[in-house]
Amino acid sequence: MSHPEQTAEQVRAPKATASGGRTASRAWLLGFLAGVLGLAPWLIGGAKLPLQNLWRSEALPEHMPFALLPLSQYELTTIVALVTVGGAAAGLAVRIWSPEYRRLATWCAVGGVLVVQILAAAQSFTVLNQGLESGKMASLYFFGLLAGVILSLAASIGAVLLFASTSRVATTLGAGLMAIPFTSWAVEWVVGSVGYIDVPPVVPTIARWVPAVLVGCALAWCGLSPIRRGVAWVLNCACLWVIPALFTSVQYVLGTRALAGDVQEMLLMSRQILAATLGPDGGALPTILAALAIALAGVGARAIAARGNSQKTVG
């Protein structure tokens, strides 16, 4: 004699397994597409490996080999942007989708993103290794770039987890961390479309304020109630203050050929530039104030709208 309870459980189990499998495959595909989206600005520009100071032979920009990542000490912040935006896009897609098996979907999305990014890194470093001259400086350069890309991959995983989180504070913090890289990624779209020479003069001006708009909108969405969400406000303001300074310091120091190989002198200069960019002359204060103004306006508008809806309900 059959037991209805056991029969129902036996029926539900295959359905749950099938549902989990569909969730996993869709999330992996989302992650894969997000990883491609992250690299897209570089790809539409032709994806030629940047000119190298330590290249084995003389070469023109158009004669450089195809590379899925712009491996160069001058493009390290661009690499960070291309990689982390892919992770953020995957996490945001999971959050909007909000599947039943959320944790499974999140880690499958991480897997999809990493497949794209690891393959891109492997192809690019293979091409770089084939063209670099031999010697200690070339090895230091190669492994320095490799370390930078590995850290970028770790940051991409963090972006997926923050944006896919059910916590508003975590997602808002993700927006604060990604505001500067996303702006660099968006500018790279313009550069890839029209070329460095033809970039409209207004682009740098717009780019300066994009992080403030992104952070302000994220804080308005997060809100200030309950009060613990104020942590997100403090941390996002800190991101607008510190991350641009870090980007500027790293880009300046790594782009200075005179210091190539002198690690001690590079660290000293990086500390000096970081201290200067974190100071009053760094220009972070207007950006932070603009973000707070947008956030407070958004919170106020939401409060007014909520009050109006409550009055309509009572009426």
C-alpha positions as CSV (number, residue, x, y, z in Angstrom):
1,M,0.0,0.0,0.0
2,S,1.5,3.4,-1.0
3,H,2.0,6.3,1.4
4,P,0.7,9.6,0.1
5,E,3.3,11.5,2.2
6,Q,6.2,9.6,0.7
7,T,4.8,9.9,-2.8
8,A,4.5,13.7,-2.5
9,E,8.0,13.9,-1.2
10,Q,9.2,11.7,-4.1
11,V,7.4,14.0,-6.5
12,R,8.8,17.2,-5.0
13,A,12.4,16.1,-4.9
14,P,12.9,15.8,-8.7
15,K,11.1,19.1,-9.2
16,A,13.4,20.8,-6.7
17,T,16.4,19.3,-8.3
18,A,15.3,20.4,-11.8
19,S,14.5,23.9,-10.5
20,G,17.9,24.2,-8.8
21,G,19.6,23.0,-12.0
22,R,17.7,25.6,-14.1
23,T,18.7,28.3,-11.6
24,A,22.3,27.2,-11.7
25,S,22.6,27.2,-15.5
26,R,20.8,30.5,-15.8
27,A,22.9,32.2,-13.2
28,W,26.1,30.8,-14.8
29,L,25.0,32.3,-18.1
30,L,24.2,35.6,-16.5
31,G,27.6,35.7,-15.0
32,F,29.2,34.8,-18.3
33,L,27.4,37.5,-20.1
34,A,28.2,40.0,-17.3
35,G,31.9,39.1,-17.6
36,V,31.8,39.8,-21.4
37,L,29.9,43.1,-20.8
38,G,32.7,44.2,-18.4
39,L,35.3,43.6,-21.1
40,A,33.2,45.1,-23.9
41,P,34.6,48.7,-23.8
42,W,38.1,47.3,-24.4
43,L,36.9,44.9,-27.1
44,I,35.1,47.5,-29.2
45,G,38.3,49.6,-29.3
46,G,40.1,46.8,-31.1
47,A,41.7,45.0,-28.1
48,K,45.3,45.6,-29.2
49,L,47.9,45.0,-26.4
50,P,49.2,48.4,-25.4
51,L,52.7,49.4,-26.4
52,Q,55.3,47.9,-24.0
53,N,58.5,49.5,-22.7
54,L,60.1,46.1,-22.5
55,W,58.9,44.7,-25.8
56,R,61.4,42.4,-27.6
57,S,61.2,44.4,-30.9
58,E,60.0,47.8,-32.2
59,A,56.3,47.9,-33.0
60,L,53.6,50.3,-33.9
61,P,50.3,50.3,-31.9
62,E,48.4,48.8,-34.8
63,H,50.9,45.9,-35.0
64,M,50.6,44.9,-31.4
65,P,48.9,41.5,-30.9
66,F,45.2,41.0,-29.9
67,A,44.8,40.8,-26.1
68,L,41.6,40.4,-24.1
69,L,43.0,42.6,-21.3
70,P,45.0,45.9,-21.7
71,L,48.1,44.6,-19.8
72,S,50.2,47.6,-19.1
73,Q,51.4,49.5,-16.1
74,Y,49.7,52.5,-17.6
75,E,46.3,50.7,-17.8
76,L,46.1,49.1,-14.3
77,T,43.1,51.1,-13.2
78,T,41.4,50.3,-16.5
79,I,41.9,46.6,-15.9
80,V,40.4,47.0,-12.4
81,A,37.4,48.7,-14.0
82,L,36.9,46.2,-16.8
83,V,37.0,43.3,-14.3
84,T,35.1,44.6,-11.4
85,V,32.2,46.0,-13.5
86,G,31.6,42.6,-14.9
87,G,31.3,41.2,-11.3
88,A,29.0,44.1,-10.2
89,A,26.8,43.5,-13.3
90,A,26.5,39.8,-12.4
91,G,25.6,40.5,-8.8
92,L,23.1,43.2,-9.7
93,A,21.4,40.8,-12.2
94,V,21.0,38.2,-9.4
95,R,19.6,40.7,-7.0
96,I,17.0,41.9,-9.6
97,W,16.2,38.3,-10.5
98,S,15.9,37.2,-6.9
99,P,15.7,33.5,-7.5
100,E,14.5,30.9,-5.0
101,Y,17.9,29.3,-4.7
102,R,19.7,32.6,-4.2
103,R,23.0,31.4,-2.8
104,L,23.3,28.8,-5.5
105,A,22.6,31.4,-8.1
106,T,25.1,33.8,-6.6
107,W,28.0,31.4,-6.7
108,C,27.1,30.1,-10.2
109,A,27.1,33.7,-11.3
110,V,30.6,34.0,-9.8
111,G,31.6,31.0,-11.7
112,G,30.3,32.4,-15.0
113,V,32.2,35.7,-14.5
114,L,35.4,34.0,-13.5
115,V,35.4,31.8,-16.6
116,V,35.4,34.8,-18.9
117,Q,37.9,36.8,-16.8
118,I,40.4,33.9,-16.2
119,L,40.3,33.0,-19.9
120,A,40.9,36.6,-20.8
121,A,43.8,36.8,-18.4
122,A,45.3,33.6,-19.6
123,Q,45.2,34.7,-23.2
124,S,46.5,38.1,-22.5
125,F,49.4,37.0,-20.3
126,T,50.4,34.3,-22.9
127,V,50.6,37.0,-25.6
128,L,52.5,39.3,-23.2
129,N,55.0,36.6,-22.3
130,Q,55.7,35.8,-25.9
131,G,56.6,39.4,-26.8
132,L,58.5,40.6,-23.7
133,E,62.2,40.7,-23.8
134,S,64.1,38.5,-21.3
135,G,65.6,39.7,-18.1
136,K,64.9,40.6,-14.5
137,M,62.9,43.8,-15.3
138,A,60.6,41.9,-17.7
139,S,60.0,39.2,-15.1
140,L,59.2,41.8,-12.4
141,Y,56.9,43.6,-14.8
142,F,55.1,40.4,-15.8
143,F,54.5,39.1,-12.2
144,G,53.6,42.6,-11.0
145,L,50.8,42.8,-13.6
146,L,49.8,39.3,-12.7
147,A,49.4,40.2,-9.1
148,G,47.3,43.2,-10.0
149,V,45.0,41.1,-12.2
150,I,44.6,38.5,-9.4
151,L,43.6,41.2,-7.0
152,S,41.2,42.6,-9.5
153,L,39.6,39.1,-9.9
154,A,39.2,38.9,-6.1
155,A,37.6,42.4,-6.1
156,S,35.2,41.1,-8.9
157,I,34.1,38.2,-6.7
158,G,33.5,40.7,-3.9
159,A,31.4,42.9,-6.2
160,V,29.2,39.9,-7.1
161,L,28.6,39.0,-3.5
162,L,27.8,42.6,-2.4
163,F,25.4,43.4,-5.2
164,A,23.7,40.0,-5.0
165,S,23.2,40.3,-1.2
166,T,19.7,40.7,0.2
167,S,21.1,43.4,2.5
168,R,20.5,47.0,1.4
169,V,23.6,48.1,3.3
170,A,25.8,45.6,1.5
171,T,24.5,46.5,-1.9
172,T,24.8,50.2,-1.2
173,L,28.4,49.7,-0.1
174,G,29.0,47.8,-3.3
175,A,27.7,50.9,-5.2
176,G,30.1,53.1,-3.3
177,L,33.0,50.9,-4.0
178,M,32.1,50.6,-7.7
179,A,31.3,54.3,-8.4
180,I,34.8,55.2,-9.5
181,P,35.6,51.9,-11.4
182,F,32.2,52.2,-13.2
183,T,33.0,55.8,-14.2
184,S,36.3,54.6,-15.7
185,W,34.5,51.8,-17.4
186,A,32.0,54.2,-18.9
187,V,34.8,56.6,-20.1
188,E,36.5,53.6,-21.7
189,W,33.3,53.0,-23.7
190,V,33.7,56.5,-25.1
191,V,37.4,56.0,-25.8
192,G,36.7,52.6,-27.5
193,S,34.0,54.1,-29.7
194,V,35.7,57.3,-30.9
195,G,39.4,56.9,-29.9
196,Y,41.6,58.9,-27.5
197,I,42.1,61.8,-29.8
198,D,38.4,62.4,-30.5
199,V,37.0,62.2,-27.0
200,P,34.7,65.2,-26.5
201,P,36.1,67.8,-24.0
202,V,32.9,67.5,-21.9
203,V,33.5,63.9,-21.0
204,P,36.1,64.5,-18.2
205,T,33.8,67.1,-16.7
206,I,30.8,64.7,-16.7
207,A,33.0,61.9,-15.5
208,R,34.0,63.9,-12.4
209,W,30.3,64.0,-11.2
210,V,29.1,60.6,-12.2
211,P,30.4,58.9,-9.0
212,A,28.5,61.5,-6.9
213,V,25.3,60.8,-8.8
214,L,25.7,57.0,-8.4
215,V,26.5,57.2,-4.7
216,G,23.8,59.8,-4.0
217,C,21.1,57.6,-5.7
218,A,22.3,54.5,-3.9
219,L,22.1,56.2,-0.5
220,A,18.7,57.6,-1.3
221,W,17.6,54.0,-2.1
222,C,19.2,52.7,1.0
223,G,17.6,55.3,3.3
224,L,18.4,56.2,6.9
225,S,15.9,54.0,8.7
226,P,16.7,51.9,10.6
227,I,19.6,54.0,11.9
228,R,22.2,51.3,11.3
229,R,22.0,52.1,7.6
230,G,23.9,55.2,8.4
231,V,27.0,53.0,8.3
232,A,26.5,52.8,4.5
233,W,26.4,56.6,4.3
234,V,29.7,56.9,6.2
235,L,31.4,54.2,4.2
236,N,30.2,55.5,0.8
237,C,31.5,59.0,1.6
238,A,34.8,57.3,2.6
239,C,34.9,55.5,-0.8
240,L,34.4,58.8,-2.6
241,W,37.3,60.3,-0.7
242,V,39.8,57.4,-0.7
243,I,39.3,55.4,-3.9
244,P,39.9,58.3,-6.4
245,A,43.1,59.1,-4.4
246,L,44.2,55.5,-4.6
247,F,43.5,55.4,-8.4
248,T,45.5,58.6,-8.9
249,S,48.4,57.5,-6.8
250,V,48.7,54.1,-8.5
251,Q,48.3,55.5,-12.0
252,Y,50.9,58.2,-11.4
253,V,53.5,56.1,-9.8
254,L,53.2,53.1,-12.2
255,G,53.2,55.5,-15.2
256,T,56.5,57.1,-14.2
257,R,59.2,55.3,-16.1
258,A,62.0,57.1,-14.2
259,L,61.1,54.9,-11.1
260,A,60.8,51.6,-13.0
261,G,62.3,48.9,-10.8
262,D,63.0,51.1,-7.8
263,V,60.4,49.7,-5.5
264,Q,61.4,51.7,-2.4
265,E,61.3,55.0,-4.3
266,M,57.9,54.0,-5.9
267,L,56.4,53.3,-2.5
268,L,57.7,56.7,-1.2
269,M,56.3,58.6,-4.1
270,S,52.9,56.7,-3.8
271,R,52.6,57.7,-0.1
272,Q,53.4,61.4,-1.0
273,I,50.9,61.5,-3.8
274,L,48.2,59.6,-1.7
275,A,48.7,62.1,1.1
276,A,48.3,65.0,-1.3
277,T,45.2,63.6,-3.0
278,L,43.6,62.9,0.3
279,G,44.1,66.5,1.4
280,P,42.1,69.6,0.7
281,D,43.6,69.9,-2.8
282,G,42.5,66.4,-3.8
283,G,39.0,67.7,-4.8
284,A,37.0,65.0,-3.0
285,L,34.9,67.4,-0.9
286,P,32.7,68.8,-3.7
287,T,32.0,65.2,-4.9
288,I,31.0,64.1,-1.4
289,L,28.8,67.1,-0.8
290,A,27.1,66.6,-4.1
291,A,26.4,62.9,-3.3
292,L,25.0,63.8,0.1
293,A,22.8,66.5,-1.4
294,I,21.4,64.0,-3.9
295,A,20.9,61.4,-1.2
296,L,19.1,63.7,1.2
297,A,16.9,65.0,-1.6
298,G,16.0,61.4,-2.5
299,V,15.3,60.5,1.1
300,G,13.1,63.6,1.5
301,A,11.2,62.8,-1.7
302,R,10.6,59.2,-0.6
303,A,9.3,60.4,2.8
304,I,6.9,62.9,1.2
305,A,5.6,60.3,-1.3
306,A,5.1,57.7,1.6
307,R,3.2,60.3,3.6
308,G,1.0,61.1,0.6
309,N,0.2,57.5,0.0
310,S,-0.6,56.9,3.7
311,Q,-3.0,59.9,3.6
312,K,-4.7,58.5,0.5
313,T,-5.1,55.1,2.2
314,V,-6.6,56.7,5.3
315,G,-8.9,58.9,3.2
